[in-house]
Amino acid sequence: MTGSYPFPLLLSLFVSLTTTLVYTLEQNNRRVDQKILIGPKHINTYPGETVQFPCIVSKQSNAVVTWCWNDFCTLGKTQFLHRETVRNDVINVYQYTAYPRFRLSINERLNHYNLSIIHVSNKDEGIFQCQVQRTMNANEARSERVHLTIIAPPTDEPTLILPNTPLRQGQPANITCLSAPSKPAATLSLYRNDELIDELATSSIVSYELDATTNRNITKLTYRINNPDSEWNNVLIKCRQMYKIDKKTSNFDVTARIQVHYKPKARIESQNRYPLTINSTASFRCIIHGNPEPKLRWFANSMDLTSLTSPTINIPLSKHVHNHSIGCTAINSVGTTNTSIRLLVRCKQIKHSFCLYWYFSLFYVSTDPPILVVRPPKVVVLDLHSKSSLNPTILRCIVDSYPRAKIIWSRYGEMVGEGSTFNLENITKREQQGIYSYRIETDGYDTIKHDFVLYIKGKPLVYIHESRQFSHLFECQVYSSSPILSVTWKLNDRPIQSNDQLSTSTTCEENVCTSKLLYDYRKLVPSSQTLNHLSCIGENEFGIEQSRLYQLNTSNDPSMILVSILLSTFLLIIIFSLIAIYCCCRARLVRRRQENAKAKKLPLVFDEHYSINELLKEVGSLKTCNTSLNNTDQLSLKMESADHLLTKLFNKNTQQFLDNLSSESSTNSSSFHSKSTTTISNHEYSPRLTGTTEFTYFGRSPLYSCQDGMNV
């Protein structure tokens, strides 16, 4: 059968199918997403006017655009009215058959679908939306919802609703303001003595209601007074209703006053010139106010003075009323208020301790030393994560002194506050805990200083310090609001293990544990090369906390000090001994040099012994240069020469020879002794027999010398 079809017919069928497929693909490629380019806006209008809702869309070719009113999207059929030409664009105008005042203007080329309403009435008010219906290729419909509101300004003033007055202090109350019905709803503002109350405050609530009678909106503003007090008494409350439309504003105000019964207030005013002096009269006035009117009472040192009802009191001043307190009490149906002052009296003194009235004497302040009336606790515990009323917020330090004391709060020496109170609300970080102190300075008295610990609930707060009273004793303070599980010591990050259980002891009281370590350097610090870092560790249910490392100072060990003293003493002894030996050796050397010098400079005395010795030395120093002579011959020659000289000397007249020598000595040398002496030199000569003759050679060089040495 296929063979019977001609080939041209098959070819034309193939081309037709290809063309259809290409056209379909092109149409799919030209498809656009459905969207609303310009949609309608909310419209507020007066009755009888004409409004128009624009709607410009981008849609598929087969999509349908419809309008909905109050979620009713089938407004019925439309009929063609006329055609308009605007800027070469043709606009077809249609009219809904069921709603003849609703007109639809369509521009097919630009996809304009605008809805117009002629002669708007209250029945036309509602929600309108322009909707692009979905197609086979677009599963989602596109629409925008807007409101058409018929303007209806309020025709009446707002309503101010107050609670039953007078209000009572401490009992909350609500103030309510209602606007008159209008479309759209009016805006309300609440004023207190012409001062605007912030509408964004947590105590302000704004709500909207619908009046069923007029089908208009009502605005409701509610303000809550949490604690009415004297500041709210006789306050003028004003509610302002504002309605603004088309740049036109209309305001309506309504006012009312509220009364509050509150606890009375009292203060004492002095009508005197300070300072108060003895033997004078002081006047004080008690100023009170409250609602209802309070009654007045006076008291002195907590003792009621029922007979005094006047607001002014006069007090004679003496040394007996100094440092006494006087006050007044205000009472009404709400409560009681007390206030008091302290009488500080100056008196005059000459030299005695009692007060005398004398114009030329010096003033002095007759007071006792400052006394702490209210003082902060030693340990203050804060919980940053709790807002309980038990959590302290203020610390007080009240001092009874005159002149008035100056109180300074500090942390580690740095000032953090001044005055009788210290605000704990500024403590927001755990790093702010630690040891604080308050210092009381009063003119004429010594400064008073006390410490207290500010602890923030959590891990323990640990401090380590060396005892000031006892040496070799460390104390570790561990502060905690919960039970302390353990307190341990570490040296160089190693736990201290001691066989002596008395070396460490721990005692605990409320919120604090004190651990003491009595140490021995020889046991605790075995080597001087270690770091010697001592630390204390405390543990509670929140975790473990370690103190700052404490550097041990081995110089404080008495044994080390004794060893150092002994070593220093031994070293000094060695140094002094070396110096003494050096000085002795030096002295001996100098003395020897002096003796040698003296020996060389001795005066020459020409007596018979001296001459003989000199001759012997000259003979002994003779040397022969004849090398052919042996040692025996040389010695024989010397001995013969010496014998010959001695024989010659003794054969002459000895006395004559000595006289000649003496006269010759006195004549030739004026620097020597002039008379003959019998002083014998250290090296004198004594005659001996031949063969045993010995002589001493000292300090003089030989008379002759030769190159070849001679052995003697």
C-alpha angles and dihedrals in degrees: 000000000000090000091063094063113091118238096239091060092055091048093053091049091053092050092050093052092048092051092050091050093050091049091050091051091050092051090051091049090052092055114123129202116253113248141145109245098185117015134186124279133216111275130202112190142161121247115274097030127117119240133186130204112205122215121178114174143182109218146155118272095254097043121116125219117210137172125231129201119198089345091306105126100175103075090164135246125334130218127208114252108173145319125249130197117212119173093338091310120120115224120191115207119208132185127215109238095213093044108036093182091059112088127186120206114197129190106185096190095052097030095239116165107173124175120211128189119200122208097002116217135184089265091064093061114115146079121321127188137182110219133191106204122225125256137197091277096037114054096181128071121218123220144152125209123214136171128239108204124187108218114239113169118210113266098195140048123261124267121242115203117194128183121249108292144255094052119213123232113256095020114106119231137187129227114202129193122190124193125220115260113276145147115266100020119264124242121244131205128185123214132193111203089337090309115121115241110224109254090202092062117117090241092059121085124184121193138165130226136183120236106224093201099055098019089232134127127263124199118214123198119187124187122188122211103206098189118012111205140154091301090065096047114114091358119160111231117199128188116199122198115202125189118182124180129156091358090304118121129193123186132196123186132195125183140191138169126233129207125210130196105216140172112275123256125217138185135172119231120199118222095191139095114246138268100051111225133202122264091028135102125248124204124205131180126205113214114196135170135173145133114280096032109267129224123239131231133172127215136181123205090347091307116122118236098203094172092064111080100145116107089231125063131185120209125191108225124227137148089267094064094050113123091011121134127230125186148159134231128216117201132185137147093281100051151302130274126194129192131174144175133206122240111230109185127193118209134187125250135188105184104309130086094241122083121253131182104240124144097210097050127099124260120240135177112249100209140125122244116284113286125202108233097173120016132178118257119260092243122033116192120201129187110203092189096054129074095191119145088236090067106098117238103176134036117206130205112183118182128193103216143125123239091042113266124238113226120201124186118206142170118214089341095310116117113241102166147357133213138048093300133057117202112223093188087085089063101094103141134062089229088069094067120100142090114334129181139197121212123202116204120187125173110251096016137083118267115262117214130181133174130219133180121239107203125185114210111259132060118015121276108230129193128176126194140157118257114255094204101048129035121229090028126117124189125203119198115201118187123193138153091216128052114292110236100195145349117204137173128224133191115200089346092306123112114250109245114192129177089206105079091193092067091080129038132171128198124182132202132169110318093345140074125192119205120188126201119196104194138191116209094215091056101030098040107035096168133035090216094068121099092240094210110167121197139173124217126202127190133195136157092286096055145274126310128188128206124235114280114268116212110221114225108214091190088080093063108109092213091053090047091051091049090049091050092049093048091048092049092048091049091050091049091052092048093048091046091052090048091049092048091048092049092048092049090046092049092049091048091050091046091051091049090050091048091049090048091049090047090054093047098047112135116255112243113191105215128137096267094048092049093049092050093049091050091050092051092051091049091047092052094054113113131185123223094208104112093187091074116091126222094265093053091049092052092047091050091053094048092049091050092050093048091049092053094047093049091051092050096049094047092063127076104280097201094051091049093053093048091052091051093050093050090047091051094051092046101046104038122044092176094061130072111285098211130062117260134187094224109144120212122229088254101049122155126241119196115243139176122280111271095026097059114136128180135183124232115204136164102338129101120230119270092231134027136186136190096250114068121231121220114223 
